Amino acid sequence: MTSKKTKEKLGRSKKLEKDSKQASSETQQSQDDNVAQILGATISAINATRDLVPIDLAKGILGTIANILTIAQSVIKNKSDFQVIVDKCETIRDILEGATVDATEDDLQGYLGHALSRLNKSVNRINSDVESSKEQGFWHRLFSVTIDRDRIARWEKDLDQVLMLFRTEAITGIAIRVDRLALGPKGNTHRTNDIQYRPPVPPSRPSMFYGRDDLVAELTDLVINNEHLALIAKAIINESLVMNKFSDMRFFITYDGLDPSTITLDTFMTRFAGALGIEIAGADPVRQISTFLRSTSALVVLDNAETFEEASASSALGEIPSFIAEIACIPGIVLILTSRSRRSAPNVPWITKDILPLDSSSAQEAFFRIYRLASRECMEGGIANLLQDLGYHPLSINLLANAAQQNGWSPVMLLERWKDRHSAVLDHGEGKFQSLSYTMQLSLSSPSIQKLGEEARYTLAVIAFLPQGLNEALSKRILPSIPQIDTICDVLWRQSFIYRQDGFVKMLAPIRHYVQDSLPPPDSTRLRGIRTFYYRTVQLCRQPRDSHADIIISDHLNIEHVVAFDLAHIPEETYRACGKFLKCLQWHLPRPTSLTPAIFNIIENSSTLSSKAYCLWELGWLYNTLSQHTESMKAFKAAGALYLTTGNHEMAAECVTTCADIYRCQGRFIEAQQVLADFQHTESWEHLSKPKKAKVWFYLDVARMYASTTSADELFVKSWDDRVWGLQSKIWHWRAKFYYGADIVQAKTHFEDLLPQCTSTVDFARRDALWGLAEVAFCEGRLSEAMDILQKIVVMFEGHDSVQFHWYNVSKALVASKQGDHALARELINSAPGLLQSSYGSACIELAAGAYDRAESHFIATIEGCDIQGQLWFKAYSKRGLGEIAFVRGDFTLAARYFTETRSLCTEMGVPPCHLYSYRFKGWSLFLEGQSPFANVL
């Protein structure tokens, strides 16, 4: 029961709440009324400005924002929340009024047009949203709609981003500069007797311009912010084209065609003043030009600046840079240099930009704009490769397209001409815009290059010879015959002959082609230095990664190229380095090699058979590491035949056992047994040592074990007493017994007894004994113990054998999955990417986790990998896995199909189907037994 006092208190509380709401409502109404008045004034101002601005696009934008504000004034209920948009609209009005003053429609081709277009899109989006809200208000709220604050905030953010494109003072300043440059300097009548002004004519805009929109936008933005730019083209890019994209607000002063060795300050000033459109009267041209430029704001472009930057005349060396620095300090003056050289005038805060090659699409567009004898669509493949060979270099593309067009070459003829003549195809006229060689000779004749003497050309030849370029950190060791190599590289970089990337100095493709075609190749002295350093590194490299391995990894393409070159020119001195380099790749950077055809093509005679066999042997192991078994077997079989010819029966046996083991790893147990059984009936068998025979027997019994063609009691008995293979044979004998279902306790006892006999820290016998113990622990459900044992194997191979290391990490992942720790299992499996067993292991983990869709995807991916590698073992397991998933889903027809394919694979491998374990899934077992539901399906 409520007391009287309580009722009174509640009454007062309700009254206060009502009064508060009423006051709040009145405040809100007052704010809305205030915004409504502001809206009216803003709309009037916008309409007035719209009538004044000269650009139609700006008129349209102002009309749109006036419409937005009109709807807000008449329909939107929460006008006070709309205040921020009102403010933005007023800002837009101010910007457009200032930015478009004295502008014309022609100005829309530049930065102003870009900014206005972006603004137009933004205000149109907002207008559409507001119009939509108005329609909703008409039908549902009787012309009264509330726009949520989040939407208003999004509009505000959108407008803020666009308004960043506008810098009111900068845009307005540009307009003023254009006006002054067109009409001449004002307020300077007291100099008219000394300086005669005539308006300069800037270069015409290019008819073709591709792939530079982002660069032009970036440079325009920097110019607007009064930054001085130095645009560096890498040796021969037609950098003048970049500048033509700017509008006419500039003085364009080109120093093309002048001789750097004779240029003086007077020569420099005469051309400068002429481009400004003034005639210098009397002495002191520096003061007259400075005075003229102080009367106006201007963009001054100094094109081909390398001409005066390379000036060798004594006066020019100091006076020209000082003059440029003085000009750069004049308020309102923006300088841009385009140059092949990086020797920009000191004491100027340059922002240096390298003009990079085109992207592939722009390169093709530029080529087919000139070359009209085929369409881009039907010839893109061959031409695309050719343009890539040119490094998408703009001038080279232009030269190539014009040469093909003027000579009437079909695409096929063009490709043939390039194949035969290379850089000579790029010389189809006189002058630097029609000839690559002319441009290169011009650059090579510059004073900076001439001072270096012949060593500059030697260095260029070496850099062009090495596909990766020259490793700067190793340059003195690679080229000990050029002691000033660091200084030479610095000069070549400043002159843009080379560029630096990832620690190497490199050349653009057209420059490399020219140097290779036109300059003498590296002489014997330089080649001897390169060869000595790289081959010594190869011979000192070992499997644990060290400093020599680091060089192999960093310079592998260079070393490969030197080996290939030497195989063609001095093969007898190269075979040893070739084979060892392949071993280094296998250890530290497994990848396919371009040396393969060169090795197979080694001429066979009495002096080369053993060396060729050695190279093929190492090539086979490299491809085996990559699981490219077809290439691997081809190399091993070729090596075995050569070893047999030379009477090296031991190595011939190694090739045979290696091929058999590849068959075994693929699950091709029938082929593995056949190869090893046949070898015992060859002439070589009688020449083998006892350990080599024991190895053949051992590998034969491994294949027999998996195929279950021999009883466990007979397996590994022949190699039991061998001093090399005996211990491993005893371990595998008990693995075979365990595999065939022998007493698990007995197997464990023998593994534990044999393990202490494995004394080497990295020993395959030790690995096999530990693996046997891990299998026993797994089958007995001692999963933590199995995980610990596997970790010992992982540690044993870490840093020594990456394949073994990753393989046993996959095994750990499967144990973790059995433990129910699927997250750990996935983490472990992801640490071993790229291996086929990793893909299969991932499928098993997801299957155990009940993630059948993901398991199915991994099984399918594994099967695809198996088809590429010729792998039957994992393919059979994966087919069985897909059958188990179909079984769980109740699709017994599909399950029966997968299980039938699995059984066929077992037959092909020579493996009893019952040996394909089912783990906790029963579909496979029921299928083999013909039980329900498969009895009816089959």
N, C-alpha and C positions, 0 to 999 in steps of 0.2 A: 504494500500500500504506500503510495507516494505522499510525503508530508507536504504541508502548505508551503513551508519555506523552499522546499525543493522545487515545487511548481513555480514559485515566484522566480527562483534563480533560472529555471529553464526558460521562462517567459522573457526575462531580460536578455538571456543569451541569444534567443531567436531574434529579438528585436535588434540587437547589436549586429548580428550576422546580416539581417535584412538591410540595415542602414549602411553596412560596409559594402555590400553588393551594389546598393544604389549609388554610393559614392564612386565606387570603381567604375560602374557603368557610365556615370556622368563624366568621369575623367577620360574614359575611352572615347566617349562621344565627342568630347572637346578636342581630343587629339585627332580624331577622324575629320572633324570640321576643319581643323587647321591644315591637315594634309590636303583636303579638298580645295582649299584656297590656293595652296602651293601648286596643286595640279593645274588649276586654271591658268595661273601665271606662266607655268612652265610650258603648257601647250601653246599659249600665245607666242612665247619667245621662240619656240621651235618652228612654228609656222612662219614667223617672220624671217628666221634664218634660212628656211627652205627656199624662200623666194630670192635670197641673195646669193646662195652658193652657185658656182658656175658648172658643177659636175652633176650630171643626171643621176648617177649612182648615189651620190651623197643626198640629193633631193629625195630619192626613193627611201633611203634609210631614215631620214628625218620624218617623212610622211608616215612610215611604219611606226616609229616610236610615238608620234603624235596620236596615232590610232590606239596604241597600247594604253596610253595615259587617258585618252577619252573614255575607253571602256572601263578603266579603273575608276574614273570619276563618276560614271553613271551606274555601274553594276556592282563593283566589288564592295563588300560590306566592311571588311577589316582594312580600311584605307591606311591606318597608321602603320600596319605591318608592311605596306607597299612603299614606305618612305625611301628605303634604300634603292629601290628601282627608279623612283623619281629622281634621286640624286644622280644615279648612273646616266639617266637620259639627259639630264642637264650637262653632265660631263661630256657626253657624246656631242651635244650641240656645240659646246665650246670648242671641242677638238676639230669638228668638221668645219666650223667657221674659220678657224685659224689655218688648218692644214690645206684647205682647198682655195685659199685666196690667190687670185691671179693664176690658178691652175687651169689646164685645158684637158680635153679628153685624151690627148696624146700621153699625158702623164700617167694614165692608168696602166700603161705598159710596164711600169716599174714597181718599186716597193709600195708606193701609195695605192696603186690598184689592188695589189695583193692584200693589203691591210683592210681596204674598204670592202673587198669581197668577203673576207672573213667576218667582218662586222655585220654585213648584210645578212649572212646566213644565221648568225646568232640572234639578231633582232627578229628575223622571220620566224625562227623557232619559238621564241617567246610570244610573238604575236599569235601564232597558231594555238599555243597553250591557252592564252587569255581568251581568244575567240571561242575555243572549246568550252572554257568555263562559263562564258557568256551564254552559250546555247544550253548548257546544263541549268543555268539559273533561270532561263526563260521557261523551260519545261517543268522544272522541279521546284524552283524556289521563287518564282514570280519576280524575276529580275533582281534577285539579291543573292549573291554567291560569296562564300568565304574561301579564299585561296590559302592552303596550309602554308605554314612558315618554311617547311622543308623545301617546297617547290620554289618559293621566293628566294631562298638561300641558294638553290641550284642556279637560278637565273642570274643572281648576283655574281656567283663564281664564274659562270660562263662569260659574262660581260667583262669581268676583271681580266680573264685570260686574253680576251681579244684586245682589250684596251692597252695591254702590255705592248702590243705591236705599234701603238701610236706613242710617239714622244713629241709632244706638241711643239716644243721649242725646236727640235731637230727637223721635223717635217716642215715647219714654217721657214726655218733657216734655209732648207734646200730650195724652197720656192723663191726666196729672195736671191739665193745664189744664181739660180737659173736666170732670173730677170736681169741681174747685173752682168752675167756673162753674155747674155744676148744683146744688151744695150750698151755695154761698155761701162767703165768706172765712172761713178758720179762723185761730185764734190771734190774733184781733183783738177779743176780748170787751170790752176796755177802751173801745171806741168805740161800743158798742151804744146808749148813751144819746144819742149825737149823730147817728148814721147808722142809719136803718132800711133793711134790705136786702130786696128781693124779686126773685126771679130774672127776668131779662129774657126776653122771647119773641122769638126771631129771626124774620126774614121766612121765609115758607114757601118751599119749593123750587118752581121754575117747572115748569109742566106741559110746557112745550116748551123745548128747549135744543139748538141745533144748531151744529156747526162750531167749538166752542170747546175741544175736549178737550185739544189741545196747549197752548193758552194756560193752561187751568186747571192742567194738570200743571206748567207752568213757574212759575206764580204760587204754587202749593202748595209747590214746592221752595224758592222764595225765602222764603216765610213760615216754613217749617220752619227755615230758616237765619237767622231773626230779622231779616230785611230789612224796612225800611219802604218801602211801595209807593205811588206816585201813578199811578193809572190814568186816562189822559186819553182821553176819547171825543171824536171829531172833531165837535163841536157838538151833535149830536142823537142819538147812539147811546144806547140804553137801557142804560147801563153798569151799572145795579143788577143786571141779570140775571146778569152775570159772577160777582158775589159770592155769589149764591145757590147756586152749585155747591159752595161750601165747607161743611164740616160745622158743627155747632152750637157750635164752640169759639170763640164771638165775641160781642162787643157790637156791635150794628148801630145806628148813630146817623144818622138821616136829617135833613137840613136842607131838605127839599123844602117848597115852599109859603111860605117866609119871604121877606120883602121885603129885598133887600140894602141898600137905602137907609136902613132903619130898624133893622137888627139891631144889638144891643149885646152887650157881654160877658155881661151877666145873661141875655139871651135865649139866647145860645149855651150858657152853663153850665146853664141850666134844662133844655134839651133833652138835653144831654150826660148830666146826672145821672139824668134820667128814663129814658133808655135803659139806663143802668147798673143800674137797679133800686134806686136809693138815694134817700132824702129828705134834703136838705141842711138841717141845723139851724144857725142862727146865721150869722155873717159868714164871710168868707174861703172861698168855695166852691172856689177853686183848691186850697187846702191840703187840704180835705176829700176832694176827688176824687182828688188825688195820693196821699193816705194810703190811700184805699180800693184804688187800683190797685197800690200797692206790696205789698199783701197777697196778690196773686195774679199768675199769669202769664195773659196774655189777648191775644186778637186784637181790636183796636178798629178798626171800620170807620166812617169818616166819609163818608157818602153825600151826593151833591149838594154837595160842598165849595165849589163856585163861589159859593154863596150867601154864606158868610161870608168867602171870599177877596175878594169884591167889596164887602164891607161898607164903607160910606162914613161911618158914625158915627165921630167922632174917637177915642173910646176903643177901639172895636173894632179899628180899623186896626192898633194896636200891641199890644194886650193879647191878642187871640186867637192871633196867630202865636207870641207868647212862651209862652202856655200850651201850645200844641201841641208846641213845642220841648221844654218841660219834661217833658211826658208821654212824648215819644219817648226821653228819657234814662233812664226807669225800667227797670231790668233785667227782662227777661221780657215786656215789652210790645212788641207789633208793631202798627204803625199802617198802615192802608190808606186812602188817599183815592180817591174816585171823583169826577171833576170834568170840566166842560167847559173849565175855565180851567187855565192852566199856572202860576198865581201861588201855587204851593205854599209853605207856611210856610218861611222861611229857617232856617238852622242845623240842619236835619234832613237826614241822608244819604239822601235819597229815591232809589229806583230808579224811574225814570219809564217807563211802558209805554203806548204808544198802542194803543187798542182798534181794530183794523182791521176793514174790512168782511168779510163772509162770503165763502167761495169759492162758485162757481156751483152746485155740487151741494148744499151746505148751504142756500143761499138758496132753491133750488127745493123742497127738503124742508120748509123752514119755511113757505113759501107754501102748499103743498098740504096741510100739516097743518091749516090753517085753511080754505082754499078747497076745498070738497068738491063743487062743481058740475061738475068734470071731473077726469079722472085725470091724473097726471103723465105717463104714458106716451103718451097720445094728444094732449096739447096742449103738449108740452115746447118745441116750436120757437118759437111766438109768445110764450108766457109767458117763455121763457128770454131772448128778446131784450128784453122789457119789464123783467125783473129786472136785466138788464145795463144798461139805460138808467137804472135807479135806482142803479147802482153797487154792487149787492148790499148795500145799506144795511139793517141789521136792522129798525130802527123803521119805515122806509118800507115795507119788505116786509110787516110786520105790519099797517100801516095800509091798504095796498093790498088785502091778502087779506081783511081784515075788511070793507072797503067793498064789495068784489065779492060776498062771501058774504051780507052783510046786505041788499044791494040786489037779490040774485038775478040778477046779471049773468052771462050766458054768456061764455065766453072771447072770442068775437067782440065782444060788447058791451063787455067790459072794455077790449079793445084800442082800440075806437072812443072810449070815454070818455077814455082816456088821451091819445089823439091830439087830441081836442078840448079837453080841460080841463087836462091836465098836472097840475101840483102841486095843483090844486083837488080832484082825486080823493082826495088824501090827507087831506082834512078831512071826517071823517064823525062828529064829535062834539066835546065840549068837553074841555079839558085836554090836557096835553102828550102823553099816551099815546093820544090819539084824533085829534090834529090837528097836522099839520106846521106850519101857519101859526101856531098858538098857541105852539108851541115856538120858532119863529123870532122871533116878536115878543117873547117872553120874553127871548131872548138879545140881541136888538137894544136892549132897554130897560135892559140892565145899565149901571151907572155908568161903566165904562171906555169903552163904546161911546158913551154919551151925551156924554162929555167931548170926543170927537173932532168932534162936530157933523155937519153934512151931508156933509162930505168923506169920512166913513167909508162912507156909503151910496153916494156917487159911486164910491169905490174898489171896493166890492163889485160895483157894476153893471159896471164895466170888466172886472174879473176874470171875472165870469160871461159877459161878451160875448166875451172872447177864449178860443177853445177850448183853447189850451195853458195858459191862465192868464197871469200877468204875469211877464215876465223881470225878475228883481230887479236884475240888473246894469245893465239899461237903463231901469229904472222912471222915473228922473228925466227921461230924454230922451223917453220915450214919453208921460209925463204931466207936462209942465212946468207945467201949471196947478195942480198939487197939490204944493207945495214940501215938505210934510211926509210925502210918500208912504212913506218908510222907516219913520217912527214909526208911521204908520197900519197898515202891514203887520205890524209887530211886535205891535201891540195885537190886531189881528185874528187873528194866529197864536196868541197867548196865550189868546184866547177861543175858539180852535178853529173859527173861521169858515173858515179857510184852512189848508192844509198846504203844506209845502215839499218839492219833488221836482225833482231835476236842474236846480237854478237857477231854477225857476219857483215862484210861489205860485199854488196851485190850490184849487178847491172840490170837495167831494164832490158827486156828481150831484144828490141831492135839494135841497141848498142852492142849487146853480146853478139848478135848475128854479124854486125859490121866488123867488129874486132876479129871474130873467128874467120871471116871471109877475106878481110883486107889487110890485117896486120900479120906479121910472122908469128907462128905458134910459139909457145914457150920453148926456149932452147934447151939443149941437153943439160946445161948447168942448173937451170931453174928446176927442170923435171927431176934431176938427180936429188936436189934438196927436198922436193915434195915427196918423192918416193922413199928416200931414206928415213924421213921422219915418220911417215904413215906406216911403213912396213915394220919399222922398229917397234912402234906402238902396238901393232897387231901381234908381233911375236912375243911381246912382254905381257899381253893381256891374259888374265886368268879368269876362272869362273866366279870366284867371289869378287864382287864389284870393287874396283879400285880406280885410281886416276887414269890408267890406261883404258879401262872400260868406259870411263866418262868421255874420253876422246872418241872412242869407237861410236858411242851413242850420238855425240854431237856432230861428228863429221862423217857419218856412215855413207852418205851419198857421194861425197868427195872421194873417199877411199875406194868405194865400189867403182867409180869412174876411172881412177888411176889404175886399178887392177884390170879393168876391161881394156883400157888403152894399152897397157903393157902386155896383156895376153896377145894382142894383135901385132905388137912390135918387138917385144923381147920376151917371148913366152917362157924360155928356159929359166929365166931369172924370176919368174912370177908365180909358178905353180905352187910353191910352198906358201907364199903369202896369200894366194887365192884360197887354198884350203883352210888355212888358219883363220882368215877373215870370215869365212862361212861359219866356222866354229864359234867365233866371237858373236856373230849375229844370232846363232842358235842360243847362246848363253844369255845375251844381254838385250837383243832387239830382234826377236823372231819376226821375220817378214819375208815375202817373196823377193827374189833377187833377179835383176836384169842380167846377171852373169850366166844364167842357165844356158842360153843358146851358145854363148862363147865357150863354155866348158864342154858341151856336147860336140862342138865343132873343132875342138883341138885335134890337129892332125896326128894320126896314130902312126908311130914308128918305134923302133926299138928303144929310143931315148925318151919317149914321151908316155909310153903305156902305163908305167907305174904312177907317174905324176898325174896323168889324167884320171886314173882309177882313184887316187887319193882325193882329188877334187870332187869326183862324183860321189864318193863315200860321204864326204862332209855335206855335200848338197842334199843327199838323201836324208841325212839326219836333220838338216834344217827344215825340209818339207815335212818330215815326220813330226817334228815339234809343232808345226802348224796344222797337223792333222790333214794335210793334203796328201793322202795316201797314194793316189795314182801317180803323182809326180815323184813321190818318195820311192815307190817300188820301181819305177822306171830307172831312177838314178842308181839304186842298189843293184838291180839286175845288170845294168851296163857296167858298173864297177866290178861286179863278180866275174863277168865274162873276161874283163881285162886282167884281173888278178889271176884267173885261171890260165890265160895265155902266157903270163909272165912266170907261171909256176909258183905263185904265192898262194898255196892251197889253204893256208890258215886264214888269210883274209877273204878268200873265196867262200870258205865256210862261214865266216862272220856275215857276209852278205846274204847267204842262204838262210841262216838262223834269224837274221833281222827281218827278212821278208816273211818268213814263217810266223814270226811274232806279230808282225803287222796283221797278217791274216787272222791270227788268234785274237788280237785286240778288236778286230772288226766282227768277231763272232763267226768267222769262216773257218771252222775247225777241221772240216774235211780237207780244204786246200792246204791248211797248215801241216796236217799229218802227211799229205801226199808229197809236199815239197821236201820235207825232212826224210821221209822214207826213201824217196828216189835218190836223194843225195848220197845215201849210204851205199848205193850201187854204182857210183861214179868212180873214175880213176883217182880223183882227189882223196877219196876216203882213206886209202892206204897210206897216204902221205901225211895224214893229220896226227898231231900230238894227242896224247891221252886226254888232257884237259879239254881239247877242242872237240874230241869225240864225245866226251862226257857232256859238254854243253849241248850238242845236237840231241843226245838222248834225253837230256833234261827238258829241252823245249818241246820235243816230241811227246813226252809224257804229260806236260802241261796241257797240250791240245787234247790228248787222249782222256785226261781227267774230266775236262768239261764236256767231252762228247760221250763219256761213259762207255767207251769201247773196250776198256781193259779193267780188270778187277783192281781194287785198291792195293791188294797185296803185291801186285806185280809192278806197280807204278814207282818210278824213281829208284828202282833197285840197281839198274846198270850203272848209274852215276853215283851210287851210294858211297863208294870207297875212294872217289877221286879227291885229291888234295885241294882242288879249287872248288869243285861243285858238290863235294860230299855233304858238307853241313847244310847247305840250302836244299839238297835233295832229301835229306832226312826230315827237314821241316815240312817240305811239300808232301812227303809221303804221309805224314800225319794229317796234313790239311786235306789230302785226298780221302783218307779214311773218315775224317770228320764230315767231309762233303758227301760221302756215301752213306753216312748214318751210323758211324761207329760210336762206341761208348764215349760220352762227352767228358767224363771224368778222366778217362785214360788219355784222351787227346790233350786235355789241359795239362796233365802231368808231364807228358813228353815235351810240350811247348815250353813249360817252365824249366825242364832239364836242359833243353837245347839253347835257351836264351843266353845263359852265362857264357856259352862258347862263342857267342858273337861279340868279339872284342872291339871291332871298329866302331867309331861313333857314327859314321855315315856308312852303313852296311846294309845291302839288300837282304842278306840273311837275317840280320837283326830286325829289319822291317817286317819280313815274312813271319818271324816268330811272334812279334808283337801283334801283328794283324790276326794271327791264329788265336792268340789269347783274347783279343778284342771280340772276335766272332763268338768264341765260347761264352764270354761274359754277356754278350748281347742275347744269345739264345737262352741263357739261364735267367735272364731278366735283371742282371746286375748292370743296369744302364750307366750309373755313375762311374763304375769301374771301367766299363767299356770306353766311356768318354775320356777318362784319364789316360788310358793306354793309347788311344788315338792321338791325344795331345802330345805324347812322347814322340810319335812318328812325325807329327807336324813340326815339332821343334827340331827334330833330326834333319829335316830337309829344308828348313827355312834358310833362305839365302844361298842354297846350293842347287836345288832342283825345283823350279817353280811348278812344273807339272805335278810332281809327287806332292808337293806342299798343298796345292789346291785340291788335288784328288782326295786327300785325307781330311781336309776341311769339309768337303762335301759329305764324307762319311760321318763326321761329327754332327753335321746338320741333320742327317737322317736319324741319328741316335737321339738328338734333342727333340725331333719330331715325335719319336716313339715315347719320349718322356712327357709329351704333351706341351712342351715349351715351343710353340710354333713361331713365336716372335724371334727367339734365339736362333731357331732353325733357319728362318728367312735371312737373318743377319749374317749367319755363317755362309749360307749359299750365295749371297750377294757379294761375298768377298772373293769369290772364284768365278768371275764373269768370263763368258766366251767359250767355256768348255762344254762339250756335249753332255758329260755326266752332270754338270751343273743344271742344265735345262731339264734333264730327266729327274734329278734330285728335287728341283723345285716342284715338278709335277707330283712326285710322291709326297712331299710335305703338304701341299694343298689338298691332296686326296685324303691324307690322314686327318687334316683339319676339317674335312667336310666341305671345303670350298670347291665344289665339283666343276663349276664353270672355269675357274682359274686353272685347276688341274688339267682340264680338258685342253685349254689353250696351250699349256706347257707341253703336254704330250704331243699335240699336233706340231708344235715348233721343233720338238726333238726329232720327230719322224722326218720333217723336212731337212734337218741337219744331217740325219742319218743317210738320206738319199744322196746328199751332196758328197758325203765322205765314204759312201759304200759300206756303212755300218749296219750290220744285221742284228747285233746283240741288243743294243738299246732300242732299236726299232721294234724288235719282238716284245720287249718289256713294255714299250709305250703302247703298242697295239693291244696288248693284254690289259693295260691300264684303262684305255678307252672302253674296252669291253666291260670292265668292272664298273665304270661310271654308268654305262648304258644299263647294266644289270641293276644297279642301285635305283636308277630312275624307272625301272620296270619296263624298259624297251628291250625285251628279250630277243626279238628278231635282229635288232642292231647289235646287241651283245654277241649273239651267235655268229654274226658276220665278222666282227672283230676277232673273236676267238678262233674262227676258222682260218683267218689270215695269219694269226699268231702261230697256229699249228703248222701252217705251210712254211713259215720262216724257220721254225724249229727243224723241220725236215731239211731245209736248205743249209742250215748251220751244221746239222749232224748232232743235234742235242735232243735228248728225250724230253717231250713236252712236260712231263711231270717235274722236271728240274727248274722250270720257270716258277719261282716261288709266288705264292698268292698272298702272303702276309695275312692280314685279318679279313680279307675279302674272299668270298667263297665261290664267286661266279665261275672262275677258271676251273676250279676243281670239279664243280658240278657239271661243267661242260665236258671235261675229259671223261667223266664217269657216265655221261649220258643221262644224268638224273634230271628230274623236274626242276625248272620248267623247260630245259633244253631237249628233253626226250620228245616232246610234241613238236617243238620248233624244228628240230633236225629231221 
